[in-house]
Amino acid sequence: MIDVSGLTVRFGGVTPLDEMSVKFERGTCGLIGPNGAGKTTFFNVLSGFVKPVSGAVTAFGDDLLSITHFRRARWGVRRTFQTEQAIEELSVFDNVAMIHENSKMSGSSRKQEVLDAIEFVGMGINPAARVGTLGAAQRRLVEVARAVVGNPRLVLLDEPAAGLPDEETDHMGEVIRKIPEHAGALTILVDHDMSLVSSCCEMTAVLDFGKMIASGPTAEVLRDERVIRAYLGTEEVI
């Protein structure tokens, strides 16, 4: 479980996260909100790229914010980014293996675990292929393979299906739904595709201008008038 309490981030006069409090308990959880709501900033806090001015994050009983940023990958934080991070000149296998090296898993099982992660994301990706030769959907899936290798505890997915056609988005959804069982990791999905969020996430939280305005079962949250107004850009209900 991830328990976030009073999390605040300030950049000068801008407050991208303002007393954010929420619990992500299990499975795949959604985090949604309009552009600029603070979703990626939240991921950056969990990853250690941004230091909050106040608040706490307890992850599976550990004080996540007290863990040095470069040790969080070894602890079990994994994420994808809106911009692909895999190195195009390297093979799929080598790209995934780079992440495995930062995990707690032993080197003796490294090759099979890397191959298992590639097989898990599907679409017949050749481990020996250079990432630069792959299509858009396969490259996105390589990013997911990098996120699930090496027994992660927390997987953060930042718009993993953005720009993909429906069929490939459906495949991505199938993969995302299987991550908690496959990797044993709590998964948080950020995406603007409400169909994808609805199909993958039992629970969803909503940020608007850095404030948490709703959280709970996904179907109920998406019917919440405050959430609808936030997405439409109209005045918030009081």
C-alpha positions in Angstrom: 0.0 0.0 0.0 1.1 3.5 -0.8 -0.1 6.1 1.8 0.4 9.7 0.8 -0.2 12.4 3.4 -0.1 16.2 3.0 2.3 16.0 0.1 3.3 19.5 -1.1 5.7 20.6 -3.9 6.6 24.2 -4.7 8.6 25.5 -7.6 9.0 29.2 -6.8 5.5 30.6 -6.8 3.9 27.5 -8.4 2.5 24.7 -6.2 2.1 21.6 -8.5 1.1 19.5 -5.5 -0.9 21.1 -2.7 -1.5 19.0 0.5 -2.1 15.8 -1.6 -3.4 12.9 0.5 -4.5 9.6 -0.9 -4.1 5.8 -0.5 -3.3 3.4 -3.3 -3.9 0.0 -1.8 -3.5 -2.8 -4.3 -3.7 -3.9 -7.9 -3.7 -1.3 -10.7 -4.8 2.2 -9.6 -5.5 5.2 -11.8 -4.3 8.8 -11.3 -6.0 11.2 -13.6 -6.5 14.9 -14.1 -6.3 17.7 -16.6 -2.9 18.7 -18.1 -0.9 20.5 -15.5 -2.8 18.9 -12.6 0.4 17.5 -10.9 0.4 13.9 -12.0 3.9 13.7 -13.4 5.2 15.8 -10.5 3.8 13.1 -8.2 5.6 10.4 -10.1 8.8 12.5 -9.9 8.4 12.7 -6.1 8.0 8.9 -5.8 11.0 8.4 -8.2 13.2 10.8 -6.2 13.6 13.4 -8.9 11.7 16.0 -6.9 11.9 16.7 -3.2 8.6 17.9 -1.6 8.6 20.8 0.9 6.3 18.8 3.2 4.3 15.6 3.6 5.0 11.9 3.8 4.8 8.8 1.6 4.7 5.4 3.2 5.2 2.5 0.8 4.6 -1.0 2.1 5.6 0.3 5.6 8.8 2.1 4.5 9.3 5.8 4.5 9.9 6.2 0.8 11.0 9.8 1.0 13.9 8.9 3.3 15.3 6.5 0.7 18.0 8.1 -1.4 16.8 8.7 -4.9 19.5 6.4 -6.5 18.5 3.6 -4.1 14.8 3.6 -5.0 15.2 1.5 -8.1 16.9 -1.2 -5.9 14.1 -0.8 -3.4 11.6 -1.5 -6.2 10.4 1.7 -7.8 10.0 1.4 -11.6 8.4 3.8 -14.0 7.9 4.6 -17.6 8.0 8.2 -19.0 6.0 10.1 -21.6 9.3 10.2 -23.6 10.8 6.8 -24.3 13.9 6.0 -22.4 15.2 2.8 -24.1 18.4 3.3 -26.1 17.6 2.8 -29.8 21.1 1.5 -30.7 20.9 -1.3 -28.2 18.9 -4.5 -28.4 15.7 -5.1 -26.6 17.4 -7.6 -24.3 20.2 -5.2 -23.3 17.8 -2.4 -22.6 15.7 -4.6 -20.3 18.9 -6.1 -18.7 20.1 -2.6 -17.8 17.2 -2.2 -15.4 17.5 -5.7 -14.0 21.1 -4.9 -12.9 19.6 -2.3 -10.5 17.3 -4.8 -8.9 17.9 -7.0 -5.9 17.7 -10.2 -8.0 20.7 -12.4 -8.4 22.8 -12.4 -11.6 22.4 -16.2 -12.0 18.7 -15.8 -13.0 19.2 -12.5 -15.0 18.9 -13.9 -18.5 15.7 -15.8 -18.0 14.1 -13.0 -16.0 14.9 -10.5 -18.8 13.5 -12.9 -21.4 10.4 -13.5 -19.3 9.7 -9.7 -19.0 10.0 -9.3 -22.8 7.7 -12.3 -23.4 5.2 -10.9 -20.8 4.6 -7.7 -22.8 3.8 -9.7 -25.9 3.5 -8.7 -29.6 6.3 -11.1 -30.5 9.1 -8.7 -29.8 12.5 -10.2 -30.7 14.9 -9.8 -27.8 17.8 -9.4 -30.2 16.2 -6.6 -32.3 17.5 -3.1 -31.9 14.9 -0.9 -30.3 15.3 1.7 -33.1 13.9 -0.8 -35.6 10.7 -1.4 -33.7 7.3 0.1 -34.3 5.7 2.6 -31.9 3.6 0.0 -30.0 6.5 -2.4 -29.5 8.8 0.4 -28.3 6.2 1.3 -25.7 6.0 -2.3 -24.6 9.8 -2.4 -24.2 9.4 0.5 -21.8 6.9 -1.6 -19.8 9.2 -4.7 -19.9 11.9 -2.5 -18.3 9.4 -1.5 -15.6 8.4 -5.0 -14.7 11.7 -6.8 -14.7 13.5 -7.7 -11.4 10.5 -8.0 -9.0 9.5 -4.3 -8.7 7.3 -3.3 -5.8 5.8 -0.1 -7.3 5.3 0.4 -11.1 4.5 3.9 -12.3 3.1 4.2 -15.9 3.0 7.7 -17.4 0.7 7.6 -20.4 2.0 4.3 -21.8 -0.5 4.1 -24.6 -0.6 7.8 -25.7 -1.0 8.1 -29.5 -1.5 4.4 -30.1 -4.4 3.1 -32.2 -7.3 1.3 -30.5 -6.1 -2.2 -31.2 -2.6 -1.6 -29.7 -4.1 0.4 -26.8 -6.3 -2.7 -26.1 -3.2 -4.9 -26.0 -1.4 -2.4 -23.7 -4.5 -2.5 -21.4 -4.3 -6.3 -21.2 -0.6 -6.1 -20.2 -1.3 -3.4 -17.6 -4.0 -5.4 -16.0 -1.7 -8.4 -15.6 1.2 -6.5 -14.0 0.2 -6.9 -10.3 -0.2 -10.6 -10.6 2.9 -11.1 -12.9 5.3 -8.8 -11.0 3.6 -8.6 -7.6 3.7 -4.9 -7.9 1.2 -2.2 -7.0 0.7 -0.3 -10.3 -0.3 3.3 -10.8 -1.5 4.4 -14.2 -1.6 8.0 -15.4 -3.5 8.4 -18.7 -6.0 10.7 -20.4 -7.8 7.7 -22.1 -10.7 7.1 -19.7 -11.6 3.8 -21.5 -8.1 2.5 -20.7 -8.3 3.7 -17.1 -11.8 2.2 -16.7 -10.7 -1.2 -18.0 -7.5 -1.4 -16.0 -8.2 0.3 -12.6 -10.6 -0.6 -9.9 -9.6 2.5 -7.9 -8.8 6.0 -9.3 -7.7 9.3 -7.8 -8.1 12.7 -9.4 -5.8 15.7 -9.2 -6.8 19.2 -10.3 -4.3 22.1 -9.9 -2.3 20.0 -7.4 -5.3 19.2 -5.2 -6.9 15.8 -4.7 -10.5 16.3 -5.6 -11.8 12.7 -5.6 -10.7 9.1 -5.1 -12.5 5.8 -4.9 -13.9 3.1 -7.2 -13.2 4.2 -10.8 -16.8 4.0 -12.0 -18.0 6.3 -9.2 -15.1 8.7 -9.6 -15.7 9.2 -13.3 -19.3 10.1 -12.5 -18.3 12.6 -9.9 -19.5 16.1 -10.9 -16.3 17.7 -9.6 -14.3 15.4 -11.8 -16.5 16.1 -14.9 -16.2 19.9 -14.3 -12.4 19.7 -13.9 -12.1 18.0 -17.2 -14.5 20.4 -18.9 -12.7 23.4 -17.4 -15.8 24.8 -15.7 -16.1 26.1 -12.2 -15.6 23.5 -9.5 -18.5 22.5 -7.3 -18.2 23.6 -3.7 
